[in-house]
Amino acid sequence: MKNNYIKYKALMFSAMVFLAFGCKKTLDINVSPNNPLIETTTPEVLFPSAVASTAGRVGGDLTILGGIWSQYYTQANASNQYKTIDSYALTRNDFNGSYNELFSGALADYQLAINLAKAKSDWRYNLMATVMKAYTYQVLVDLYDKVPYTEALKGVDNLQPKFDDGYTIYVGLLAEINDALAKDYTSVALSSDQKKTDFLFGGDMSLWTKFANTLKLKMYLRMVNAKPAEAQAGITKLYTDGANFLTTNAGFATFEGTPDNSNPFYEYNIRRLNTTTNLRASKTFTSWLTTNNDPRVNYYFGTSNPTPMNQGDYTATATQQPTYASATVFAQTAKDPVWFISAAESYLMQAEALERYYGGTGAQAMYQNGVRAAFTQVGLATTSVPAAYLVYTGTFDQKLEKIIVQKWASFAGSHSLEGFFEQERTGYPKTSAVYSTDASYIPGQWVYSKNGVTSGLFPKRLVFPASSRDRNSNTPAEVPITTKVWWGK
């Protein structure tokens, strides 16, 4: 059964390629039965294809971006692959592939799956595709601030969709999730074949309900700075309605480990580049782990005593930094999972919500559950959690810092993008007034890249890609990557 499941996933990756690039052949007289017309497709084909597309980008090149900007790892000084990321020198020519694939691949497939599911009142696939559409859109909004939404995904009916502001998109997505949750999606179970199309939960709609609620909680928390009243109202309604949240990881967890069916971070960074040494341990992260005697350092770096590089110090010579040549690489395997929302993240979000709106009642238990789940996530026993991590006292800001820093420590790997987003939202981990070579440097505080080109300002977004600017006249004027997105602190 497991082998069939993995083979099915491989077929869905192939389907993803076809659906993203092959629809222009739908007018061919001779149509291969292996490449059916888009008009005859079904949610069963579209949904797993779209999930693979989302996982491939969020867990691939965007994980490289998020991991460098979250200071888990940094560009090696003996190579050039990621210098523009580590120096904050990205332009409209960077990350076009992710933007294009998430729109023309993932989101287009989700929307078509939703349309087809609604047409036959299949509320199961409607919920699944709606939640994943909202998750994928949320990532794009958090990266670009404005993207096409109300006029998007209409194909040839609108090739120049307007860009909507992030707040409008969030409100729209939350309404879409609520509408999908209001339907009767549990009366009919997925068949055994249909369950194979659900890479996240194997057709368990109760888990999709929890994923939907947890995604809503996440989006409301993102709104706390810009729309505090709406954030509070949304979160308190979740609790008043008795919403259940994730207690398990949600993501693409099973990869075969072969070319084109591997963890996408591994595929991008190691297999395609034919090297394991492009990303080296950042002192920002390793100093925090080792100072706290955190055993996860072995999981993340393969050693309890990693040799790090200072963030963005890739121009240092062997004379200036003789240890850089043997700096520890970030540990990766071809079978690592891609998490969309982890159990640890779910618990820690609940801890923050309870602190903000319920006087902290129950927050300590959720915080400690989150810390323990983060260790379980990497195969460690909960008894290995440092005792200091479980202490939960202080002011609201002190507790929030503990929550977010523990989140940051749990995101390294194919969930790295969230570390960047959460620091932008909360300011935690704190930024350092000195570089990490200074004797007064505090372990874990983020430092401005040694070769940064933004005059001391940290990046907060991506600029609109050339692929959009060249084809869509509605693309907004360029905004510096140091400008916060709509929900930023």
Stockholm file with secondary structure:
# STOCKHOLM 1.0

chainA/1-489         MKNNYIKYKALMFSAMVFLAFGCKKTLDINVSPNNPLIETTTPEVLFPSAVASTAGRVGGDLTILGGIWSQYYTQANASNQYKTIDSYALTRNDFNGSYNELFSGALADYQLAINLAKAKSDWRYNLMATVMKAYTYQVLVDLYDKVPYTEALKGVDNLQPKFDDGYTIYVGLLAEINDALAKDYTSVALSSDQKKTDFLFGGDMSLWTKFANTLKLKMYLRMVNAKPAEAQAGITKLYTDGANFLTTNAGFATFEGTPDNSNPFYEYNIRRLNTTTNLRASKTFTSWLTTNNDPRVNYYFGTSNPTPMNQGDYTATATQQPTYASATVFAQTAKDPVWFISAAESYLMQAEALERYYGGTGAQAMYQNGVRAAFTQVGLATTSVPAAYLVYTGTFDQKLEKIIVQKWASFAGSHSLEGFFEQERTGYPKTSAVYSTDASYIPGQWVYSKNGVTSGLFPKRLVFPASSRDRNSNTPAEVPITTKVWWGK
#=GR chainA/1-489 SS CHHHHHHHHHHHHHHHHHHHHCGGGTTCSSCCTTSCCGGGCCHHHHHHHHHHHHHHHHTTHHHHHHHHHTTSEEECTTCCTTHHHHTTCCCTTSSHHHHHIIIIIIIHHHHHHHHHHHHTTCHHHHHHHHHHHHHHHHHHHHHHSEEECTTCSCGGGCSSCCEEEHHHHHHHHHHHHHHHHTSCCSSSCCCHHHHTTCTTTTTCHHHHHHHHHHHHHHHHHHTTTTCHHHHHHHHHHHHHTTCCCCSSCEEECCCCCBTTBSCHHHIIIIITTTCSCSEEEBHHHHHHHHHTTCTHHHHHHSSSSCCCBCTTCTTCCTTTCGGGGGCCBCCCCTTCCEEEECHHHHHHHHHHHHHHHSTTTTHHHHHHHHHHHHHHHTTCCGGGSCHHHHCCCSCHHHHHHHHHHHHHHHHTTTTTHHHHHHHHHHCCSCBCSSCTTSTTCCTTCBCCCTTCCSTTCCCCCCCCCHHHHTTCTTCCCCCCTTSCCTTCC
#=GC SS_cons         CHHHHHHHHHHHHHHHHHHHHCGGGTTCSSCCTTSCCGGGCCHHHHHHHHHHHHHHHHTTHHHHHHHHHTTSEEECTTCCTTHHHHTTCCCTTSSHHHHHIIIIIIIHHHHHHHHHHHHTTCHHHHHHHHHHHHHHHHHHHHHHSEEECTTCSCGGGCSSCCEEEHHHHHHHHHHHHHHHHTSCCSSSCCCHHHHTTCTTTTTCHHHHHHHHHHHHHHHHHHTTTTCHHHHHHHHHHHHHTTCCCCSSCEEECCCCCBTTBSCHHHIIIIITTTCSCSEEEBHHHHHHHHHTTCTHHHHHHSSSSCCCBCTTCTTCCTTTCGGGGGCCBCCCCTTCCEEEECHHHHHHHHHHHHHHHSTTTTHHHHHHHHHHHHHHHTTCCGGGSCHHHHCCCSCHHHHHHHHHHHHHHHHTTTTTHHHHHHHHHHCCSCBCSSCTTSTTCCTTCBCCCTTCCSTTCCCCCCCCCHHHHTTCTTCCCCCCTTSCCTTCC
//
